[in-house]
Each structure stands twice: as structure tokens, then as C-alpha cells.
């Protein structure tokens, strides 16, 4: 589980220490995608699952998903 501001640190703190749950905190959504690329094994999946509103960081949920999709494209390996 990779948490991002503003509530990600609290969520990560609540999950820390649970068996089988790896937790990390990223500075923002793009950093979280980069971190996920390094932590996810080949053939794995990364899920954007907002657990809290992100007012002030994104205009709305569509903008948040656009930023996520762009970060995925920006970090995609060249083929």
C-alpha cells in the first residue's frame, strides 16, 4: 500500500505491522506510480484506489485519474 498526502500517512500508519502488508509513503501521485513500478513484480497490477478526498490537489476525480494515467504513461518502459 502506497500512501500519498494528505491522508496517506495516517492510512499507512494504521496498516503498518500487519502481516503480508507492505507500506510506503510517496510525496505525490506521480511519485507513488514510480514507486509502484519498482515494487510491483512482472505481471503484477497497480490499482488506484482513493481512500479519501483529495481536495486542493486535484480539481475532481477525473483530474486525479488523468494524473494517474499520465504518470503510468510517463513511467512505462520503452518497447
DSSP file (Angstrom, degrees, kcal/mol; ACC not computed):
  #  RESIDUE AA STRUCTURE BP1 BP2  ACC     N-H-->O    O-->H-N    N-H-->O    O-->H-N    TCO  KAPPA ALPHA  PHI   PSI    X-CA   Y-CA   Z-CA
    1    1 A X              0   0    0      0, 0.0    23,-2.2     0, 0.0     2,-0.6   0.000 360.0 360.0 360.0 125.3    0.0    0.0    0.0
    2    2 A X  E     -a   24   0A   0     21,-0.2     2,-0.3    23,-0.1    23,-0.2  -0.946 360.0-156.8-111.2 118.4    1.5    3.3   -1.1
    3    3 A X  E     -a   25   0A   0     21,-2.8    23,-3.0    -2,-0.6     2,-0.3  -0.686   7.5-168.4 -95.0 147.6    0.0    6.3    0.7
    4    4 A X     >  -     0   0    0     -2,-0.3     4,-2.1    21,-0.2     3,-0.3  -0.911  34.8 -49.7-127.7 158.3    0.0    9.9   -0.7
    5    5 A X  T  4 S+     0   0    0     21,-0.5    24,-0.1    -2,-0.3     2,-0.0  -0.308 104.9  29.9 -58.5 146.7   -0.8   13.2    1.0
    6    6 A X  T  4 S+     0   0    0     -3,-0.0    -1,-0.2    51,-0.0     4,-0.2  -0.965 136.7   1.1-101.8 -26.1   -3.0   14.3    2.6
    7    7 A X  T  > S+     0   0    0     -3,-0.3     4,-2.1    46,-0.2     3,-0.4   0.480 102.3  95.8-101.8  -2.7   -4.3   11.2    4.5
    8    8 A X  H  X S+     0   0    0     -4,-2.1     4,-2.9     1,-0.2     5,-0.2   0.850  80.9  55.2 -58.7 -37.9   -1.9    8.6    3.1
    9    9 A X  H  > S+     0   0    0     -3,-0.2     4,-2.3     1,-0.2    -1,-0.2   0.898 109.2  47.4 -64.4 -39.0    0.4    8.8    6.1
   10   10 A X  H  > S+     0   0    0     -3,-0.4     4,-1.7    -4,-0.2    -1,-0.2   0.902 113.2  48.3 -67.8 -39.9   -2.4    8.1    8.5
   11   11 A X  H  X S+     0   0    0     -4,-2.1     4,-1.3     2,-0.2    -2,-0.2   0.929 112.1  49.1 -65.8 -44.5   -3.7    5.2    6.5
   12   12 A X  H  X S+     0   0    0     -4,-2.9     4,-2.0     1,-0.2     3,-0.5   0.917 108.9  53.6 -59.9 -43.6   -0.2    3.7    6.2
   13   13 A X  H  < S+     0   0    0     -4,-2.3    -1,-0.2     1,-0.2    -2,-0.2   0.869 107.4  51.4 -59.9 -36.9    0.3    4.1   10.0
   14   14 A X  H  < S+     0   0    0     -4,-1.7    -1,-0.2     1,-0.2    -2,-0.2   0.792 115.9  41.0 -70.6 -27.2   -2.9    2.2   10.6
   15   15 A X  H >< S+     0   0    0     -4,-1.3     3,-2.0    -3,-0.5    -2,-0.2   0.659  85.7 115.7 -95.4 -18.2   -1.7   -0.7    8.3
   16   16 A X  T 3< S+     0   0    0     -4,-2.0     3,-0.1     1,-0.3     6,-0.1  -0.216  78.2  22.2 -56.3 137.9    1.9   -0.9    9.4
   17   17 A X  T 3  S+     0   0    0      4,-0.3    -1,-0.3     1,-0.3     2,-0.2   0.301  84.6 134.3  89.7 -10.1    2.8   -4.1   11.0
   18   18 A X    X   -     0   0    0     -3,-2.0     3,-1.7     3,-0.1    -1,-0.3  -0.536  67.1-101.8 -71.2 138.1    0.0   -6.1    9.5
   19   19 A X  T 3  S+     0   0    0      1,-0.3    -1,-0.1    -2,-0.2     3,-0.1  -0.367 102.9   8.7 -62.5 133.8    1.3   -9.5    8.2
   20   20 A X  T 3  S+     0   0    0      1,-0.2     2,-0.6    -2,-0.1    -1,-0.3   0.530 100.3 115.2  78.2   6.0    1.7   -9.5    4.5
   21   21 A X    <   -     0   0    0     -3,-1.7     2,-0.4    -6,-0.1    -4,-0.3  -0.931  47.0-164.3-114.5 114.0    1.1   -5.8    4.0
   22   22 A X        -     0   0    0     -2,-0.6     2,-0.4    -6,-0.1    -6,-0.0  -0.810  12.2-163.7 -92.7 134.6    4.0   -3.7    2.8
   23   23 A X        +     0   0    0     -2,-0.4     2,-0.3   -21,-0.1   -21,-0.2  -0.946  14.9 166.2-124.0 142.7    3.5    0.1    3.3
   24   24 A X  E     -a    2   0A   0    -23,-2.2   -21,-2.8    -2,-0.4     2,-0.4  -0.957  24.5-138.5-143.7 158.5    5.3    3.1    1.8
   25   25 A X  E     -a    3   0A   0     -2,-0.3     2,-0.3   -23,-0.2   -21,-0.2  -0.991  17.9-165.9-122.2 132.5    4.6    6.8    1.6
   26   26 A X        -     0   0    0    -23,-3.0   -21,-0.5    -2,-0.4   -18,-0.1  -0.799  27.4-124.4-113.6 158.0    5.1    8.8   -1.5
   27   27 A X  S    S-     0   0    0     -2,-0.3     2,-0.3   -23,-0.1   -22,-0.3   0.813  86.0 -17.6 -71.7 -31.4    5.3   12.6   -1.9
   28   28 A X  S  > S-     0   0    0    -24,-0.1     4,-2.2   -25,-0.1     5,-0.1  -0.923  80.8 -79.7-160.8-177.9    2.6   12.7   -4.6
   29   29 A X  H  > S+     0   0    0     -2,-0.3     4,-2.0     1,-0.2     5,-0.2   0.893 125.4  50.7 -64.1 -41.5    0.6   10.6   -7.0
   30   30 A X  H  > S+     0   0    0      1,-0.2     4,-2.2     2,-0.2    -1,-0.2   0.911 111.1  49.1 -63.8 -41.3    3.4   10.6   -9.7
   31   31 A X  H  > S+     0   0    0      1,-0.2     4,-2.6     2,-0.2    -1,-0.2   0.886 108.6  54.4 -62.8 -38.1    5.9    9.5   -7.1
   32   32 A X  H  X S+     0   0    0     -4,-2.2     4,-2.6     2,-0.2    -2,-0.2   0.893 107.7  49.3 -62.9 -40.2    3.6    6.8   -5.9
   33   33 A X  H  X S+     0   0    0     -4,-2.0     4,-2.2     2,-0.2    -2,-0.2   0.923 111.3  49.2 -65.7 -43.5    3.4    5.5   -9.5
   34   34 A X  H  X S+     0   0    0     -4,-2.2     4,-1.3     1,-0.2    -2,-0.2   0.926 113.3  47.0 -60.9 -43.8    7.2    5.5   -9.9
   35   35 A X  H  X S+     0   0    0     -4,-2.6     4,-1.8     1,-0.2     3,-0.3   0.910 109.7  53.4 -63.6 -42.3    7.5    3.6   -6.5
   36   36 A X  H  X S+     0   0    0     -4,-2.6     4,-2.4     1,-0.2    -1,-0.2   0.875 103.5  57.6 -61.0 -37.4    4.8    1.1   -7.6
   37   37 A X  H  < S+     0   0    0     -4,-2.2    -1,-0.2     1,-0.2    -2,-0.2   0.878 110.3  43.7 -60.3 -37.0    6.8    0.4  -10.8
   38   38 A X  H  < S+     0   0    0     -4,-1.3    -1,-0.2    -3,-0.3    -2,-0.2   0.799 119.4  41.5 -79.8 -27.3    9.8   -0.6   -8.7
   39   39 A X  H  < S+     0   0    0     -4,-1.8     2,-0.4    -5,-0.1    -2,-0.2   0.719  93.8  88.4 -92.6 -23.0    7.9   -2.6   -6.1
   40   40 A X  S  < S-     0   0    0     -4,-2.4     3,-0.1    -5,-0.2     6,-0.1  -0.646  75.6-129.2 -84.7 126.2    5.4   -4.5   -8.4
   41   41 A X    >   -     0   0    0     -2,-0.4     3,-2.5     1,-0.2    -2,-0.1  -0.261  41.7 -75.6 -68.7 159.7    6.6   -7.8   -9.8
   42   42 A X  T 3  S+     0   0    0      1,-0.3    -1,-0.2     3,-0.0     3,-0.1  -0.287 123.9  20.7 -53.3 134.5    6.4   -8.5  -13.5
   43   43 A X  T 3  S+     0   0    0      1,-0.3    -1,-0.3    -3,-0.1    -2,-0.1   0.401 100.0 126.2  83.4  -2.8    2.9   -9.4  -14.4
   44   44 A X    <   -     0   0    0     -3,-2.5     2,-0.3    -4,-0.1    -1,-0.3  -0.157  52.4-128.0 -79.3 178.7    1.5   -7.6  -11.3
   45   45 A X        -     0   0    0     -3,-0.1     2,-0.4     2,-0.0    -4,-0.1  -0.951   6.3-150.7-131.5 149.8   -1.1   -4.9  -11.2
   46   46 A X        -     0   0    0     -2,-0.3     2,-0.5    -6,-0.1   -13,-0.0  -0.984  15.9-160.6-119.7 131.3   -1.3   -1.5   -9.6
   47   47 A X        -     0   0    0     -2,-0.4     2,-0.8     2,-0.1    -2,-0.0  -0.944  14.8-143.2-117.1 128.3   -4.7   -0.1   -8.6
   48   48 A X        +     0   0    0     -2,-0.5     2,-0.3     2,-0.0    -2,-0.0  -0.822  32.5 166.0 -85.0 112.5   -5.6    3.5   -7.9
   49   49 A X        -     0   0    0     -2,-0.8     2,-0.1     0, 0.0    -2,-0.1  -0.718  23.4-153.8-133.2  82.3   -8.0    3.2   -5.0
   50   50 A X        -     0   0    0     -2,-0.3     3,-0.1     1,-0.2    -2,-0.0  -0.347  13.1-177.4 -61.2 128.6   -8.6    6.6   -3.4
   51   51 A X        +     0   0    0      1,-0.2     2,-0.3    -2,-0.1    -1,-0.2   0.414  68.7  23.6-104.9  -1.5   -9.5    6.2    0.3
   52   52 A X  S    S-     0   0    0      0, 0.0    -1,-0.2     0, 0.0   -45,-0.0  -0.985  91.8 -86.7-156.9 157.3  -10.1    9.8    0.9
   53   53 A X        -     0   0    0     -2,-0.3   -46,-0.2     1,-0.1    -2,-0.1  -0.304  27.3-152.4 -65.2 155.7  -10.9   13.0   -0.9
   54   54 A X    >>  +     0   0    0    -48,-0.1     3,-1.8     4,-0.1     4,-1.6  -0.277  26.1 169.1-125.8  46.1   -8.0   14.9   -2.4
   55   55 A X  B 34  +b   58   0B   0      1,-0.3     4,-0.1     2,-0.2     5,-0.0  -0.314  68.2  24.4 -59.0 139.8   -9.4   18.5   -2.4
   56   56 A X  T 34 S+     0   0    0      2,-0.6    -1,-0.3     1,-0.1     3,-0.1   0.119 117.1  63.8  90.7 -22.5   -6.7   21.0   -3.2
   57   57 A X  T <4 S+     0   0    0     -3,-1.8     2,-0.3     1,-0.3    -2,-0.2   0.748 111.6  21.2-100.0 -32.7   -4.5   18.6   -5.1
   58   58 A X  B  <  -b   55   0B   0     -4,-1.6    -2,-0.6     1,-0.1    -1,-0.3  -0.959  69.4-128.6-135.9 152.2   -6.9   17.7   -7.9
   59   59 A X  S    S-     0   0    0     -2,-0.3     2,-0.3     1,-0.2    -1,-0.1   0.888  84.9 -36.5 -66.2 -38.8   -9.9   19.5   -9.5
   60   60 A X  S  > S-     0   0    0     -3,-0.1     4,-2.1    -5,-0.0    -1,-0.2  -0.925  76.4 -71.3-168.6-176.1  -12.0   16.4   -9.2
   61   61 A X  H  > S+     0   0    0     -2,-0.3     4,-2.2     1,-0.2     5,-0.2   0.833 127.2  56.2 -66.2 -30.1  -11.9   12.6   -9.5
   62   62 A X  H  > S+     0   0    0      2,-0.2     4,-2.2     1,-0.2    -1,-0.2   0.930 107.4  48.1 -65.8 -43.2  -11.5   12.8  -13.3
   63   63 A X  H  > S+     0   0    0      1,-0.2     4,-2.5     2,-0.2    -2,-0.2   0.910 109.9  52.9 -62.5 -42.0   -8.4   15.0  -12.9
   64   64 A X  H  X S+     0   0    0     -4,-2.1     4,-2.1     1,-0.2    -1,-0.2   0.918 110.7  46.9 -59.5 -43.5   -7.0   12.6  -10.3
   65   65 A X  H  X S+     0   0    0     -4,-2.2     4,-2.7     2,-0.2    -1,-0.2   0.855 110.1  53.6 -69.2 -32.8   -7.4    9.7  -12.7
   66   66 A X  H  X S+     0   0    0     -4,-2.2     4,-2.6     2,-0.2    -2,-0.2   0.919 109.0  48.5 -64.7 -43.0   -5.9   11.7  -15.6
   67   67 A X  H  X S+     0   0    0     -4,-2.5     4,-2.2     2,-0.2    -2,-0.2   0.904 112.6  49.3 -62.9 -41.5   -2.8   12.5  -13.4
   68   68 A X  H  X S+     0   0    0     -4,-2.1     4,-2.2     2,-0.2    -2,-0.2   0.948 112.1  47.2 -61.3 -49.9   -2.6    8.7  -12.5
   69   69 A X  H  X S+     0   0    0     -4,-2.7     4,-2.4     1,-0.2    -2,-0.2   0.892 112.2  50.1 -61.8 -40.3   -2.9    7.7  -16.2
   70   70 A X  H  X S+     0   0    0     -4,-2.6     4,-2.9     2,-0.2    -1,-0.2   0.902 109.4  51.2 -65.8 -40.2   -0.2   10.2  -17.3
   71   71 A X  H  X S+     0   0    0     -4,-2.2     4,-1.4     2,-0.2    -2,-0.2   0.886 109.5  51.1 -63.8 -37.9    2.2    9.0  -14.6
   72   72 A X  H  X S+     0   0    0     -4,-2.2     4,-0.6     2,-0.2     3,-0.3   0.940 112.8  45.3 -62.9 -46.8    1.7    5.5  -15.8
   73   73 A X  H >< S+     0   0    0     -4,-2.4     3,-1.0     1,-0.2    -2,-0.2   0.918 110.9  53.7 -62.2 -42.7    2.4    6.5  -19.4
   74   74 A X  H 3< S+     0   0    0     -4,-2.9    -1,-0.2     1,-0.2    -2,-0.2   0.780 114.9  40.1 -64.4 -26.8    5.4    8.6  -18.3
   75   75 A X  H 3< S+     0   0    0     -4,-1.4    -1,-0.2    -3,-0.3    -2,-0.2   0.402  85.4 122.4-103.5   2.0    7.0    5.6  -16.4
   76   76 A X  S << S-     0   0    0     -3,-1.0     2,-0.1    -4,-0.6     3,-0.1  -0.404  70.1-109.3 -66.0 137.1    6.1    2.9  -19.0
   77   77 A X        -     0   0    0     -2,-0.1     2,-0.2     1,-0.1    -1,-0.1  -0.393  34.5-110.4 -65.2 143.4    9.2    1.1  -20.3
   78   78 A X              0   0    0      1,-0.1    -1,-0.1    -2,-0.1    -3,-0.0  -0.536 360.0 360.0 -73.9 139.6   10.1    1.8  -23.9
   79   79 A X              0   0    0     -2,-0.2    -1,-0.1    -3,-0.1    -2,-0.0   0.385 360.0 360.0-114.5 360.0    9.5   -1.0  -26.2
